Amino acid sequence: MKRILFLLVVIGLVGGLLFAGGKGETKQEQGPIVIGAIQDLSGPTSVWGNAVRKGAELAVEKINASGGINGRKIELKTYDVKLEPQEAINAYNRLVDQDKAVAVIGPPISNIGLSLTSLTAAKKVPIVGSFIDPRVTVQPDGNPHPYMFLMQPSSVQYSEIIADFGLKKLGLKNVGVFYDQSNAFSVSQVQPFVNYWEKNGGKVVGSQVYKKGDKDFKTQLSKLKEAGAECIYAPNYIQDQVLTIQQMDQIGFRVPILDGLDFAPPFTTLLPDPKLADKIYFANNYSDNEPQLVEVREAYKKKYNEEPINKAYLGYDKILILADAIKRANSTDPTAIKNALEQTKNLQCTTGVITLSPKTHQPVGLSMVMYAIEKGQYKDLGRHVPESHK
């Protein structure tokens, strides 16, 4: 009889656990919620990676000070990937297998994002990143990579906004294209830009390439000058942009340059003379004048004693997006968080109101703010959206 009673108790306990598991968690979770971060903290794009890290840390501090997520604090674990895909793979494995991270914030680096797509599908822990190459979030068959999410416009949207601004607002026509052919970030933007430029009345007079590690661009830039380019489209990383600007000046090729966030602060501080950046036009996620940034900017300056750059706000918003998903999921199960991320709607962040598409895992309805650099100073030109995007 005692043995029968014991078996009934065991069956009851197991049934209770299974019933609880049907609601989300299979056991009572305690302790902090671990969120991982994979960033370049010491490589060529470390100025971006450290800004993302600091922005994320600031968001975590604010959430924890307000009681955490569903009563639990966040613990942020960040690993340096030095802009190397293998380092990123190692970091993701460590975060998932050893640190038990329930989600990860990724870098603004498409090559790193591409290296992680298959691994996230196998390990089933989502990444929210700002890697704009569509291949990071959408598979060749059109279905999304299940655990990869983008929180800013894709490279297609991004490049079309820049092209439309150059054609419609600046009145440019003959463009030369200059890009790193070994960089997924660069390559993913070139063809959408060229297609939009030519479809809307512009002409591409030449296209020149280089590869990672190259330092002398004068030959390629001289060919674009000789081809009659009245502007340059150069979707490249920040250190390469510094060399490009200096070498264009050396060959007397001072024409407008179109690009994206690579020219955002602190770009001008990296030049020997900030005025070399004149005639640069780029798209940013936000305007410094928008009210939702004020509190974050002031808190960032107080904590780090420096002005936040664009990537700091992206890091802050990645944490907001994950915290919102975890709260709505009422679970720290990574698959439940992934499902909640797909239902992110109208979430007010510092860079805009975020809605994620369950079909692409990319944001929908986001506009960009155009900036010009004049006499070394940044000038807000307002938000710009092509008619075809509306």
LONUMI-278408 format. One record per residue (C-alpha): z negated, x negated, y negated. Coordinates in Angstrom, 3 decimals. Layout:
BEGIN
<r up="Z" east="X" north="Y"/>
...
This chain:
BEGIN
<r up="0.000" east="0.000" north="0.000"/>
<r up="-0.884" east="-2.825" north="-2.420"/>
<r up="2.458" east="-4.460" north="-1.658"/>
<r up="4.296" east="-1.212" north="-2.400"/>
<r up="2.435" east="-0.771" north="-5.691"/>
<r up="3.244" east="-4.375" north="-6.644"/>
<r up="6.956" east="-3.831" north="-5.961"/>
<r up="6.952" east="-0.653" north="-8.030"/>
<r up="5.388" east="-2.510" north="-10.959"/>
<r up="7.972" east="-5.294" north="-10.698"/>
<r up="10.814" east="-2.777" north="-10.554"/>
<r up="9.381" east="-1.017" north="-13.579"/>
<r up="9.191" east="-4.235" north="-15.549"/>
<r up="12.745" east="-5.223" north="-14.660"/>
<r up="13.985" east="-1.772" north="-15.579"/>
<r up="12.219" east="-1.996" north="-18.903"/>
<r up="13.835" east="-5.332" north="-19.649"/>
<r up="17.274" east="-4.010" north="-18.731"/>
<r up="16.716" east="-0.968" north="-20.919"/>
<r up="15.669" east="-3.177" north="-23.809"/>
<r up="18.682" east="-5.394" north="-23.219"/>
<r up="20.943" east="-2.393" north="-23.649"/>
<r up="19.636" east="-2.096" north="-27.200"/>
<r up="20.466" east="-5.702" north="-28.134"/>
<r up="17.872" east="-8.407" north="-27.362"/>
<r up="16.811" east="-9.112" north="-23.793"/>
<r up="13.433" east="-10.461" north="-24.894"/>
<r up="11.202" east="-10.504" north="-27.915"/>
<r up="12.596" east="-13.139" north="-30.225"/>
<r up="10.230" east="-15.274" north="-32.196"/>
<r up="10.528" east="-18.222" north="-34.540"/>
<r up="13.315" east="-19.026" north="-37.018"/>
<r up="16.921" east="-17.971" north="-36.722"/>
<r up="18.952" east="-21.169" north="-36.404"/>
<r up="22.240" east="-21.270" north="-38.316"/>
<r up="24.338" east="-24.406" north="-37.985"/>
<r up="26.509" east="-26.134" north="-40.566"/>
<r up="29.438" east="-28.452" north="-39.832"/>
<r up="30.428" east="-30.396" north="-42.962"/>
<r up="31.969" east="-33.676" north="-44.092"/>
<r up="28.988" east="-35.371" north="-45.733"/>
<r up="30.214" east="-38.977" north="-45.793"/>
<r up="34.003" east="-38.915" north="-45.351"/>
<r up="36.947" east="-38.472" north="-47.756"/>
<r up="36.018" east="-34.864" north="-48.646"/>
<r up="32.264" east="-35.427" north="-48.786"/>
<r up="32.124" east="-34.144" north="-52.369"/>
<r up="33.101" east="-30.747" north="-50.925"/>
<r up="30.922" east="-30.928" north="-47.819"/>
<r up="27.778" east="-31.809" north="-49.723"/>
<r up="28.422" east="-29.002" north="-52.203"/>
<r up="28.792" east="-26.496" north="-49.337"/>
<r up="25.583" east="-27.823" north="-47.797"/>
<r up="23.625" east="-27.511" north="-51.029"/>
<r up="24.925" east="-24.018" north="-51.721"/>
<r up="23.981" east="-22.944" north="-48.206"/>
<r up="20.505" east="-24.465" north="-48.528"/>
<r up="19.980" east="-22.571" north="-51.777"/>
<r up="20.945" east="-19.263" north="-50.157"/>
<r up="18.651" east="-19.930" north="-47.200"/>
<r up="15.735" east="-20.662" north="-49.530"/>
<r up="16.264" east="-17.416" north="-51.417"/>
<r up="16.543" east="-15.308" north="-48.253"/>
<r up="13.458" east="-16.926" north="-46.717"/>
<r up="11.475" east="-16.423" north="-49.924"/>
<r up="12.309" east="-12.716" north="-49.687"/>
<r up="11.020" east="-12.429" north="-46.135"/>
<r up="13.974" east="-13.707" north="-44.137"/>
<r up="16.266" east="-11.580" north="-41.990"/>
<r up="14.510" east="-8.663" north="-40.331"/>
<r up="11.233" east="-10.530" north="-40.786"/>
<r up="12.431" east="-13.884" north="-39.429"/>
<r up="13.136" east="-17.023" north="-41.449"/>
<r up="16.406" east="-18.965" north="-41.310"/>
<r up="16.507" east="-22.600" north="-40.230"/>
<r up="19.666" east="-24.390" north="-41.357"/>
<r up="20.799" east="-27.393" north="-39.294"/>
<r up="23.624" east="-29.454" north="-40.805"/>
<r up="25.659" east="-32.186" north="-39.115"/>
<r up="28.039" east="-34.679" north="-40.714"/>
<r up="31.517" east="-34.622" north="-39.131"/>
<r up="33.052" east="-37.325" north="-41.392"/>
<r up="36.342" east="-35.351" north="-41.518"/>
<r up="36.926" east="-36.136" north="-37.813"/>
<r up="37.837" east="-33.259" north="-35.432"/>
<r up="36.044" east="-34.896" north="-32.476"/>
<r up="32.871" east="-35.229" north="-34.547"/>
<r up="33.143" east="-31.522" north="-35.344"/>
<r up="33.483" east="-30.664" north="-31.647"/>
<r up="30.429" east="-32.773" north="-30.849"/>
<r up="28.451" east="-31.153" north="-33.657"/>
<r up="29.353" east="-27.606" north="-32.553"/>
<r up="28.370" east="-28.365" north="-28.954"/>
<r up="25.051" east="-29.786" north="-30.102"/>
<r up="24.336" east="-26.827" north="-32.366"/>
<r up="25.079" east="-24.323" north="-29.608"/>
<r up="23.675" east="-26.119" north="-26.547"/>
<r up="20.656" east="-27.941" north="-27.978"/>
<r up="19.740" east="-26.309" north="-31.274"/>
<r up="20.522" east="-22.765" north="-30.055"/>
<r up="22.313" east="-21.831" north="-33.261"/>
<r up="23.367" east="-18.179" north="-33.326"/>
<r up="26.163" east="-18.800" north="-35.865"/>
<r up="27.719" east="-21.683" north="-37.785"/>
<r up="29.109" east="-22.156" north="-41.281"/>
<r up="32.259" east="-24.229" north="-41.243"/>
<r up="33.852" east="-26.567" north="-43.771"/>
<r up="36.747" east="-25.995" north="-46.198"/>
<r up="38.872" east="-28.146" north="-43.876"/>
<r up="41.692" east="-26.574" north="-41.846"/>
<r up="42.085" east="-29.504" north="-39.430"/>
<r up="38.433" east="-29.151" north="-38.461"/>
<r up="38.787" east="-25.395" north="-38.046"/>
<r up="41.819" east="-25.801" north="-35.793"/>
<r up="39.920" east="-28.213" north="-33.554"/>
<r up="37.221" east="-25.601" north="-32.912"/>
<r up="39.148" east="-22.408" north="-32.136"/>
<r up="39.284" east="-22.803" north="-28.347"/>
<r up="35.726" east="-24.077" north="-28.147"/>
<r up="34.318" east="-21.097" north="-30.047"/>
<r up="36.170" east="-18.721" north="-27.739"/>
<r up="34.500" east="-20.422" north="-24.763"/>
<r up="30.979" east="-20.767" north="-26.206"/>
<r up="31.043" east="-17.463" north="-28.113"/>
<r up="29.114" east="-18.512" north="-31.228"/>
<r up="30.906" east="-17.452" north="-34.438"/>
<r up="31.913" east="-19.702" north="-37.317"/>
<r up="32.339" east="-18.460" north="-40.888"/>
<r up="34.361" east="-21.016" north="-42.812"/>
<r up="36.712" east="-21.529" north="-45.741"/>
<r up="39.545" east="-23.147" north="-43.757"/>
<r up="42.609" east="-21.390" north="-45.169"/>
<r up="45.241" east="-22.195" north="-42.514"/>
<r up="45.936" east="-18.769" north="-40.881"/>
<r up="46.169" east="-20.435" north="-37.461"/>
<r up="42.409" east="-21.006" north="-37.576"/>
<r up="41.737" east="-17.274" north="-37.557"/>
<r up="44.890" east="-15.715" north="-36.054"/>
<r up="46.435" east="-16.600" north="-32.698"/>
<r up="50.233" east="-16.896" north="-32.155"/>
<r up="50.252" east="-13.432" north="-30.554"/>
<r up="48.834" east="-11.899" north="-33.742"/>
<r up="45.337" east="-11.276" north="-32.414"/>
<r up="42.378" east="-12.930" north="-34.140"/>
<r up="40.537" east="-15.884" north="-32.680"/>
<r up="37.475" east="-13.863" north="-31.651"/>
<r up="34.774" east="-16.134" north="-33.084"/>
<r up="36.512" east="-17.643" north="-36.147"/>
<r up="36.166" east="-16.029" north="-39.592"/>
<r up="37.597" east="-16.900" north="-43.030"/>
<r up="35.772" east="-15.912" north="-46.222"/>
<r up="38.384" east="-16.801" north="-48.872"/>
<r up="42.127" east="-16.026" north="-49.197"/>
<r up="44.366" east="-17.505" north="-46.503"/>
<r up="46.893" east="-20.197" north="-47.339"/>
<r up="49.669" east="-17.580" north="-47.423"/>
<r up="47.870" east="-15.407" north="-49.981"/>
<r up="46.703" east="-18.485" north="-51.843"/>
<r up="50.093" east="-20.174" north="-52.198"/>
<r up="51.828" east="-16.935" north="-53.181"/>
<r up="49.323" east="-16.339" north="-55.994"/>
<r up="49.960" east="-19.860" north="-57.330"/>
<r up="53.746" east="-19.518" north="-57.002"/>
<r up="53.766" east="-16.157" north="-58.758"/>
<r up="51.697" east="-17.546" north="-61.625"/>
<r up="54.042" east="-20.515" north="-62.068"/>
<r up="57.112" east="-18.307" north="-62.143"/>
<r up="55.859" east="-15.264" north="-64.046"/>
<r up="53.242" east="-16.683" north="-66.410"/>
<r up="54.409" east="-20.255" north="-67.000"/>
<r up="58.160" east="-19.549" north="-66.807"/>
<r up="58.846" east="-22.507" north="-64.511"/>
<r up="61.915" east="-22.633" north="-62.272"/>
<r up="62.693" east="-26.053" north="-60.751"/>
<r up="59.842" east="-27.275" north="-58.578"/>
<r up="59.348" east="-30.389" north="-56.481"/>
<r up="57.044" east="-30.192" north="-53.452"/>
<r up="54.801" east="-33.123" north="-52.475"/>
<r up="52.398" east="-32.870" north="-49.558"/>
<r up="50.547" east="-34.567" north="-46.687"/>
<r up="52.584" east="-33.760" north="-43.576"/>
<r up="49.658" east="-34.771" north="-41.308"/>
<r up="47.258" east="-32.274" north="-42.896"/>
<r up="47.143" east="-28.673" north="-41.619"/>
<r up="45.642" east="-27.593" north="-44.944"/>
<r up="48.687" east="-28.869" north="-46.829"/>
<r up="51.347" east="-27.855" north="-44.325"/>
<r up="50.042" east="-24.289" north="-44.040"/>
<r up="50.641" east="-23.675" north="-47.759"/>
<r up="54.030" east="-25.277" north="-48.275"/>
<r up="56.365" east="-22.845" north="-46.505"/>
<r up="54.736" east="-19.674" north="-47.918"/>
<r up="54.973" east="-21.210" north="-51.406"/>
<r up="58.621" east="-22.230" north="-50.946"/>
<r up="59.574" east="-18.822" north="-49.522"/>
<r up="57.921" east="-16.950" north="-52.380"/>
<r up="59.282" east="-19.328" north="-55.043"/>
<r up="62.890" east="-19.022" north="-53.885"/>
<r up="62.675" east="-15.282" north="-53.181"/>
<r up="61.524" east="-14.676" north="-56.753"/>
<r up="64.166" east="-16.667" north="-58.609"/>
<r up="62.840" east="-20.230" north="-58.491"/>
<r up="64.543" east="-23.340" north="-57.111"/>
<r up="63.050" east="-26.104" north="-54.946"/>
<r up="64.849" east="-29.266" north="-56.088"/>
<r up="63.189" east="-31.600" north="-53.598"/>
<r up="60.450" east="-32.019" north="-51.030"/>
<r up="58.641" east="-35.302" north="-50.349"/>
<r up="55.920" east="-36.045" north="-47.804"/>
<r up="53.314" east="-38.642" north="-46.942"/>
<r up="50.716" east="-38.997" north="-44.200"/>
<r up="46.991" east="-39.585" north="-43.970"/>
<r up="46.025" east="-43.049" north="-45.134"/>
<r up="49.017" east="-43.611" north="-47.430"/>
<r up="48.066" east="-44.884" north="-50.887"/>
<r up="51.367" east="-45.576" north="-52.668"/>
<r up="53.257" east="-42.409" north="-53.634"/>
<r up="55.462" east="-43.799" north="-56.407"/>
<r up="58.672" east="-43.813" north="-54.324"/>
<r up="58.341" east="-40.141" north="-53.366"/>
<r up="57.304" east="-39.079" north="-56.853"/>
<r up="60.208" east="-40.992" north="-58.411"/>
<r up="62.650" east="-39.120" north="-56.164"/>
<r up="61.243" east="-35.788" north="-57.351"/>
<r up="61.547" east="-36.964" north="-60.947"/>
<r up="65.185" east="-37.944" north="-60.389"/>
<r up="65.875" east="-34.567" north="-58.742"/>
<r up="64.978" east="-32.827" north="-61.975"/>
<r up="61.647" east="-31.269" north="-61.003"/>
<r up="60.081" east="-29.621" north="-64.063"/>
<r up="56.840" east="-29.101" north="-62.144"/>
<r up="55.187" east="-30.237" north="-58.915"/>
<r up="53.509" east="-28.225" north="-56.187"/>
<r up="51.006" east="-30.520" north="-54.440"/>
<r up="48.545" east="-28.769" north="-52.075"/>
<r up="46.619" east="-31.908" north="-51.081"/>
<r up="43.050" east="-33.187" north="-50.763"/>
<r up="41.137" east="-34.339" north="-53.804"/>
<r up="41.266" east="-38.130" north="-53.232"/>
<r up="45.039" east="-38.007" north="-52.777"/>
<r up="45.348" east="-35.921" north="-55.930"/>
<r up="43.584" east="-38.633" north="-57.912"/>
<r up="46.182" east="-41.178" north="-56.748"/>
<r up="49.032" east="-38.734" north="-57.402"/>
<r up="47.997" east="-38.110" north="-61.004"/>
<r up="47.563" east="-41.811" north="-61.758"/>
<r up="50.892" east="-42.780" north="-60.185"/>
<r up="52.795" east="-39.965" north="-61.897"/>
<r up="51.476" east="-41.341" north="-65.169"/>
<r up="52.558" east="-44.864" north="-64.197"/>
<r up="56.178" east="-43.780" north="-63.623"/>
<r up="56.282" east="-41.567" north="-66.739"/>
<r up="56.484" east="-38.321" north="-64.788"/>
<r up="54.260" east="-35.999" north="-66.850"/>
<r up="55.105" east="-32.455" north="-65.720"/>
<r up="52.885" east="-29.481" north="-64.842"/>
<r up="51.220" east="-29.616" north="-61.425"/>
<r up="50.409" east="-26.488" north="-59.437"/>
<r up="47.719" east="-26.435" north="-56.760"/>
<r up="44.445" east="-24.900" north="-55.719"/>
<r up="40.787" east="-25.809" north="-55.563"/>
<r up="41.392" east="-29.545" north="-55.247"/>
<r up="41.651" east="-29.690" north="-59.033"/>
<r up="38.436" east="-27.757" north="-59.635"/>
<r up="35.400" east="-29.668" north="-60.986"/>
<r up="34.526" east="-32.480" north="-60.522"/>
<r up="38.170" east="-33.588" north="-60.331"/>
<r up="38.515" east="-34.790" north="-63.932"/>
<r up="35.433" east="-37.002" north="-63.583"/>
<r up="37.194" east="-38.967" north="-60.820"/>
<r up="40.002" east="-40.076" north="-63.149"/>
<r up="39.788" east="-43.156" north="-65.394"/>
<r up="40.798" east="-40.839" north="-68.249"/>
<r up="40.200" east="-37.048" north="-67.917"/>
<r up="43.213" east="-36.395" north="-70.158"/>
<r up="45.473" east="-37.561" north="-67.318"/>
<r up="44.770" east="-34.139" north="-65.788"/>
<r up="46.533" east="-32.265" north="-68.606"/>
<r up="49.147" east="-29.730" north="-67.484"/>
<r up="47.360" east="-28.987" north="-64.219"/>
<r up="47.176" east="-25.321" north="-63.195"/>
<r up="45.128" east="-24.194" north="-60.215"/>
<r up="43.610" east="-21.140" north="-58.569"/>
<r up="39.856" east="-20.778" north="-58.221"/>
<r up="37.763" east="-18.227" north="-56.328"/>
<r up="35.734" east="-17.211" north="-59.360"/>
<r up="35.351" east="-17.372" north="-63.102"/>
<r up="32.452" east="-19.214" north="-64.688"/>
<r up="32.054" east="-16.184" north="-66.928"/>
<r up="31.403" east="-13.703" north="-64.105"/>
<r up="27.812" east="-12.387" north="-64.131"/>
<r up="27.108" east="-12.678" north="-60.386"/>
<r up="27.278" east="-16.466" north="-60.703"/>
<r up="24.635" east="-16.843" north="-63.398"/>
<r up="21.528" east="-16.640" north="-61.198"/>
<r up="22.991" east="-18.911" north="-58.521"/>
<r up="24.217" east="-21.466" north="-61.045"/>
<r up="20.843" east="-21.700" north="-62.768"/>
<r up="18.955" east="-21.974" north="-59.471"/>
<r up="21.368" east="-24.671" north="-58.267"/>
<r up="20.995" east="-26.708" north="-61.480"/>
<r up="17.217" east="-26.441" north="-61.274"/>
<r up="17.101" east="-27.576" north="-57.640"/>
<r up="19.735" east="-30.345" north="-57.675"/>
<r up="19.871" east="-31.306" north="-61.370"/>
<r up="23.659" east="-30.975" north="-61.440"/>
<r up="26.342" east="-28.386" north="-62.110"/>
<r up="27.575" east="-26.597" north="-58.975"/>
<r up="31.233" east="-26.996" north="-58.060"/>
<r up="33.367" east="-24.352" north="-56.370"/>
<r up="32.406" east="-25.323" north="-52.834"/>
<r up="28.703" east="-24.770" north="-53.594"/>
<r up="29.392" east="-21.081" north="-54.176"/>
<r up="31.434" east="-20.914" north="-50.976"/>
<r up="28.486" east="-22.380" north="-49.052"/>
<r up="26.133" east="-19.878" north="-50.664"/>
<r up="28.410" east="-16.965" north="-49.791"/>
<r up="28.867" east="-18.051" north="-46.163"/>
<r up="25.121" east="-17.696" north="-45.662"/>
<r up="25.125" east="-14.296" north="-47.417"/>
<r up="27.895" east="-13.087" north="-45.099"/>
<r up="26.081" east="-14.265" north="-41.964"/>
<r up="22.718" east="-12.922" north="-43.112"/>
<r up="24.308" east="-9.529" north="-43.786"/>
<r up="25.933" east="-9.494" north="-40.326"/>
<r up="22.722" east="-10.515" north="-38.531"/>
<r up="20.762" east="-7.857" north="-40.397"/>
<r up="23.263" east="-5.106" north="-39.587"/>
<r up="23.522" east="-6.234" north="-35.962"/>
<r up="19.700" east="-6.171" north="-35.746"/>
<r up="20.177" east="-8.936" north="-33.215"/>
<r up="20.540" east="-12.696" north="-32.952"/>
<r up="22.954" east="-12.384" north="-30.053"/>
<r up="26.078" east="-14.299" north="-31.201"/>
<r up="28.464" east="-11.657" north="-29.844"/>
<r up="26.587" east="-8.906" north="-31.672"/>
<r up="26.813" east="-11.027" north="-34.843"/>
<r up="30.548" east="-11.499" north="-34.267"/>
<r up="31.005" east="-7.745" north="-33.934"/>
<r up="29.048" east="-7.171" north="-37.137"/>
<r up="31.114" east="-9.764" north="-39.001"/>
<r up="34.228" east="-7.754" north="-38.164"/>
<r up="32.670" east="-4.794" north="-39.980"/>
<r up="31.758" east="-6.658" north="-43.190"/>
<r up="32.675" east="-4.353" north="-46.072"/>
<r up="32.232" east="-4.517" north="-49.843"/>
<r up="29.632" east="-7.282" north="-49.723"/>
<r up="28.929" east="-8.591" north="-53.215"/>
<r up="28.991" east="-12.380" north="-53.161"/>
<r up="29.249" east="-14.973" north="-55.901"/>
<r up="33.007" east="-15.440" north="-55.360"/>
<r up="33.822" east="-11.734" north="-55.229"/>
<r up="33.393" east="-8.609" north="-53.146"/>
<r up="34.026" east="-9.548" north="-49.515"/>
<r up="35.605" east="-7.290" north="-46.897"/>
<r up="36.703" east="-8.882" north="-43.619"/>
<r up="39.577" east="-7.471" north="-41.585"/>
<r up="38.783" east="-6.947" north="-37.883"/>
<r up="42.497" east="-7.499" north="-37.193"/>
<r up="42.794" east="-10.938" north="-38.814"/>
<r up="39.183" east="-12.059" north="-39.470"/>
<r up="40.402" east="-12.820" north="-43.001"/>
<r up="39.295" east="-11.234" north="-46.296"/>
<r up="41.318" east="-8.423" north="-47.823"/>
<r up="41.788" east="-7.556" north="-51.488"/>
<r up="40.564" east="-10.833" north="-52.990"/>
<r up="42.150" east="-12.063" north="-56.221"/>
<r up="42.028" east="-15.585" north="-57.663"/>
<r up="41.133" east="-16.869" north="-61.117"/>
<r up="43.707" east="-19.206" north="-62.670"/>
<r up="42.593" east="-22.266" north="-64.597"/>
<r up="44.361" east="-24.844" north="-66.738"/>
<r up="43.174" east="-28.331" north="-67.621"/>
<r up="43.837" east="-29.109" north="-71.284"/>
<r up="42.715" east="-32.373" north="-72.900"/>
<r up="40.416" east="-32.962" north="-69.960"/>
<r up="38.742" east="-29.539" north="-70.338"/>
<r up="38.893" east="-26.561" north="-67.979"/>
<r up="40.273" east="-23.322" north="-69.445"/>
<r up="39.821" east="-19.935" north="-67.745"/>
<r up="43.144" east="-18.042" north="-67.774"/>
<r up="41.834" east="-14.931" north="-65.997"/>
<r up="42.438" east="-13.385" north="-62.605"/>
<r up="45.980" east="-13.203" north="-61.263"/>
<r up="47.384" east="-11.114" north="-58.423"/>
<r up="51.087" east="-10.760" north="-57.564"/>
<r up="52.375" east="-7.203" north="-57.618"/>
<r up="53.240" east="-7.551" north="-53.933"/>
<r up="49.550" east="-8.123" north="-53.123"/>
<r up="48.325" east="-4.972" north="-54.834"/>
